[in-house]
Amino acid sequence: MVRNKVLNEVLDAFSGADGAAGMEGILKVIQGLKQKQKALADDKSEDSTA
């Protein structure tokens, strides 16, 4: 279940890379995933303090 969610997020990130080629495209994908992960972590920390 979690595995499928992660795979879908990675696929979404690659499809959103605007066809940037090579290393630049991969770095864009990684940055996007990191931002998404940070946003999710921020949401969870807000939930636990509320």
Distance bins in CASP14 RR format, pairs under 12 A and 6 or more apart:
PFRMAT RR
TARGET T0000
AUTHOR 0000-0000-0000
RMODE 2
METHOD distances of the structure
MODEL  1
1 7 0 0 0 0 0 1 0 0 0 0 0
1 8 0 0 0 0 0 1 0 0 0 0 0
2 8 0 0 0 0 0 1 0 0 0 0 0
2 9 0 0 0 0 0 1 0 0 0 0 0
3 9 0 0 0 0 0 1 0 0 0 0 0
3 10 0 0 0 0 0 1 0 0 0 0 0
4 10 0 0 0 0 0 1 0 0 0 0 0
4 11 0 0 0 0 0 1 0 0 0 0 0
5 11 0 0 0 0 0 1 0 0 0 0 0
5 12 0 0 0 0 0 1 0 0 0 0 0
5 36 0 0 0 0 0 1 0 0 0 0 0
5 40 0 0 0 0 0 1 0 0 0 0 0
6 12 0 0 0 0 0 1 0 0 0 0 0
6 13 0 0 0 0 0 1 0 0 0 0 0
6 33 0 0 0 0 1 0 0 0 0 0 0
6 36 0 0 0 0 0 1 0 0 0 0 0
6 37 0 0 0 0 0 1 0 0 0 0 0
6 40 0 0 0 0 0 1 0 0 0 0 0
7 13 0 0 0 0 0 1 0 0 0 0 0
7 14 0 0 0 0 0 1 0 0 0 0 0
7 33 0 0 0 0 0 1 0 0 0 0 0
8 14 0 0 0 0 0 1 0 0 0 0 0
8 15 0 0 0 0 0 1 0 0 0 0 0
8 33 0 0 0 0 0 1 0 0 0 0 0
8 36 0 0 0 0 0 1 0 0 0 0 0
9 15 0 0 0 0 0 1 0 0 0 0 0
9 16 0 0 0 0 0 1 0 0 0 0 0
9 29 0 0 0 0 0 1 0 0 0 0 0
9 32 0 0 0 0 1 0 0 0 0 0 0
9 33 1 0 0 1 0 0 0 0 0 0 0
9 34 0 0 0 0 0 1 0 0 0 0 0
9 35 0 0 0 0 0 1 0 0 0 0 0
9 36 1 0 0 1 0 0 0 0 0 0 0
9 37 0 0 0 0 1 0 0 0 0 0 0
9 39 0 0 0 0 0 1 0 0 0 0 0
9 40 0 0 0 0 0 1 0 0 0 0 0
10 16 0 0 0 0 0 1 0 0 0 0 0
10 17 0 0 0 0 0 1 0 0 0 0 0
10 26 0 0 0 0 0 1 0 0 0 0 0
10 29 1 0 0 1 0 0 0 0 0 0 0
10 30 0 0 0 0 1 0 0 0 0 0 0
10 32 0 0 0 0 0 1 0 0 0 0 0
10 33 1 0 0 1 0 0 0 0 0 0 0
10 36 0 0 0 0 0 1 0 0 0 0 0
10 37 0 0 0 0 0 1 0 0 0 0 0
11 17 0 0 0 0 0 1 0 0 0 0 0
11 29 0 0 0 0 1 0 0 0 0 0 0
11 33 0 0 0 0 0 1 0 0 0 0 0
12 29 0 0 0 0 1 0 0 0 0 0 0
12 32 0 0 0 0 1 0 0 0 0 0 0
12 33 0 0 0 0 1 0 0 0 0 0 0
12 36 0 0 0 0 1 0 0 0 0 0 0
13 19 0 0 0 0 0 1 0 0 0 0 0
13 20 0 0 0 0 0 1 0 0 0 0 0
13 25 0 0 0 0 1 0 0 0 0 0 0
13 26 0 0 0 0 1 0 0 0 0 0 0
13 27 0 0 0 0 0 1 0 0 0 0 0
13 28 0 0 0 0 1 0 0 0 0 0 0
13 29 1 0 1 0 0 0 0 0 0 0 0
13 30 0 0 0 0 1 0 0 0 0 0 0
13 31 0 0 0 0 1 0 0 0 0 0 0
13 32 1 0 1 0 0 0 0 0 0 0 0
13 33 1 0 1 0 0 0 0 0 0 0 0
13 34 0 0 0 0 0 1 0 0 0 0 0
13 35 0 0 0 0 1 0 0 0 0 0 0
13 36 1 0 0 1 0 0 0 0 0 0 0
13 37 0 0 0 0 0 1 0 0 0 0 0
14 20 0 0 0 0 0 1 0 0 0 0 0
14 22 0 0 0 0 0 1 0 0 0 0 0
14 25 0 0 0 0 1 0 0 0 0 0 0
14 26 0 0 0 0 1 0 0 0 0 0 0
14 28 0 0 0 0 1 0 0 0 0 0 0
14 29 1 0 1 0 0 0 0 0 0 0 0
14 30 0 0 0 0 0 1 0 0 0 0 0
14 32 0 0 0 0 0 1 0 0 0 0 0
14 33 0 0 0 0 1 0 0 0 0 0 0
15 25 0 0 0 0 0 1 0 0 0 0 0
15 28 0 0 0 0 0 1 0 0 0 0 0
15 29 0 0 0 0 1 0 0 0 0 0 0
16 25 0 0 0 0 1 0 0 0 0 0 0
16 28 0 0 0 0 1 0 0 0 0 0 0
16 29 1 0 0 1 0 0 0 0 0 0 0
16 31 0 0 0 0 0 1 0 0 0 0 0
16 32 0 0 0 0 1 0 0 0 0 0 0
16 33 0 0 0 0 0 1 0 0 0 0 0
16 36 0 0 0 0 0 1 0 0 0 0 0
17 23 0 0 0 0 0 1 0 0 0 0 0
17 24 0 0 0 0 1 0 0 0 0 0 0
17 25 1 0 1 0 0 0 0 0 0 0 0
17 26 0 0 0 0 1 0 0 0 0 0 0
17 27 0 0 0 0 1 0 0 0 0 0 0
17 28 1 0 1 0 0 0 0 0 0 0 0
17 29 1 0 1 0 0 0 0 0 0 0 0
17 30 0 0 0 0 0 1 0 0 0 0 0
17 31 0 0 0 0 0 1 0 0 0 0 0
17 32 0 0 0 0 1 0 0 0 0 0 0
17 33 0 0 0 0 0 1 0 0 0 0 0
18 24 0 0 0 0 0 1 0 0 0 0 0
18 25 0 0 0 0 1 0 0 0 0 0 0
18 28 1 0 0 1 0 0 0 0 0 0 0
18 29 0 0 0 0 0 1 0 0 0 0 0
19 25 1 0 0 1 0 0 0 0 0 0 0
19 26 0 0 0 0 0 1 0 0 0 0 0
19 28 0 0 0 0 1 0 0 0 0 0 0
19 29 0 0 0 0 0 1 0 0 0 0 0
20 26 0 0 0 0 1 0 0 0 0 0 0
20 27 0 0 0 0 1 0 0 0 0 0 0
20 28 1 0 1 0 0 0 0 0 0 0 0
20 29 0 0 0 0 1 0 0 0 0 0 0
20 30 0 0 0 0 0 1 0 0 0 0 0
20 31 0 0 0 0 0 1 0 0 0 0 0
21 27 0 0 0 0 0 1 0 0 0 0 0
21 28 0 0 0 0 0 1 0 0 0 0 0
22 28 0 0 0 0 1 0 0 0 0 0 0
22 29 0 0 0 0 0 1 0 0 0 0 0
23 29 0 0 0 0 0 1 0 0 0 0 0
23 30 0 0 0 0 0 1 0 0 0 0 0
24 30 0 0 0 0 0 1 0 0 0 0 0
24 31 0 0 0 0 0 1 0 0 0 0 0
25 31 0 0 0 0 1 0 0 0 0 0 0
25 32 0 0 0 0 0 1 0 0 0 0 0
26 32 0 0 0 0 0 1 0 0 0 0 0
26 33 0 0 0 0 0 1 0 0 0 0 0
27 33 0 0 0 0 0 1 0 0 0 0 0
27 34 0 0 0 0 0 1 0 0 0 0 0
28 34 0 0 0 0 0 1 0 0 0 0 0
28 35 0 0 0 0 0 1 0 0 0 0 0
29 35 0 0 0 0 0 1 0 0 0 0 0
29 36 0 0 0 0 0 1 0 0 0 0 0
30 36 0 0 0 0 0 1 0 0 0 0 0
30 37 0 0 0 0 0 1 0 0 0 0 0
31 37 0 0 0 0 0 1 0 0 0 0 0
31 38 0 0 0 0 0 1 0 0 0 0 0
32 38 0 0 0 0 1 0 0 0 0 0 0
32 39 0 0 0 0 1 0 0 0 0 0 0
33 39 0 0 0 0 0 1 0 0 0 0 0
33 40 0 0 0 0 0 1 0 0 0 0 0
34 40 0 0 0 0 0 1 0 0 0 0 0
34 41 0 0 0 0 0 1 0 0 0 0 0
35 41 0 0 0 0 0 1 0 0 0 0 0
35 42 0 0 0 0 0 1 0 0 0 0 0
36 42 0 0 0 0 0 1 0 0 0 0 0
36 43 0 0 0 0 0 1 0 0 0 0 0
37 43 0 0 0 0 0 1 0 0 0 0 0
37 44 0 0 0 0 0 1 0 0 0 0 0
38 44 0 0 0 0 0 1 0 0 0 0 0
38 45 0 0 0 0 0 1 0 0 0 0 0
39 45 0 0 0 0 0 1 0 0 0 0 0
39 46 0 0 0 0 0 1 0 0 0 0 0
40 46 0 0 0 0 0 1 0 0 0 0 0
40 47 0 0 0 0 0 1 0 0 0 0 0
41 47 0 0 0 0 0 1 0 0 0 0 0
41 48 0 0 0 0 0 1 0 0 0 0 0
42 48 0 0 0 0 0 1 0 0 0 0 0
42 49 0 0 0 0 0 1 0 0 0 0 0
43 49 0 0 0 0 0 1 0 0 0 0 0
43 50 0 0 0 0 0 1 0 0 0 0 0
44 50 0 0 0 0 0 1 0 0 0 0 0
END
